[in-house]
Each structure stands twice: as C-alpha cells, then as structure tokens.
C-alpha cells in the first residue's frame, strides 16, 4: 500500500507543487510513504531467510543505496536533457515497477508455500 501511495504522490507532485502548501503536504505524504515501506520490506526479508537475516538485510541496504545512486543519475540525465517536470512521472513509474516486482515476489512465495503444504 505504501508503494502505491509513494507512486501516486510522485506522479501528482508536479500538480501539487503549484502552491507552496501543496508542495509541503505532498512532501510530507511522500516521506511518510517512503519511511513506511522500509520496515515492511525488512520484515519480509527476515521472514524469507531467518537464519541469514543479517546478510539479507545488508545486501538489501547495499541494493537500496545503489538504487538511490541510479535514480539520482537518471534524474540528472532527465534534467540535463529536458526539464525537471517529468521527474515525478519517471519516479512514479519506477515505483510502480517496484510494486510489480513486490507483487511478483509475494505471489511466487505463496505459490511455493502452497506447493509445500500440498506435498506433505
């Protein structure tokens, strides 16, 4: 749910930022959505690999930092070639892509769990 809110606010941000109060409110909602995603993601990773959770969380943190760097690079290229206007759309589309992969991971996990229960 927080990823969907995150994507929605990024896509709507150019419209909300027409007024200072709109930009402030959108930024607060955006930060809230981002910060609620991290604990849920970490919990999910711990449940996937409880015996190696330290490794899973450290790799997740490294990939998270890599994602920030790639996102900053993409944003820099977009601003260099166009304007800052499409940043919200591109960011929102990227988060929706992440939401798709999260859904895929959950559905694959459920399928594997169902097969394990049926095989017993």
ABEGO torsion letter per residue (X at the ends): XAAAAAAAAAAAAAAAAABAAAAAAAAAAAAAAAAAAAAAAAAAAAAABAAAAAAAAAAAAAAAAAAAAAAAAAAAAAAAABBAAAAAAAAAAAAAAAAAAAAAAAAAAAAAAAAAAAAX
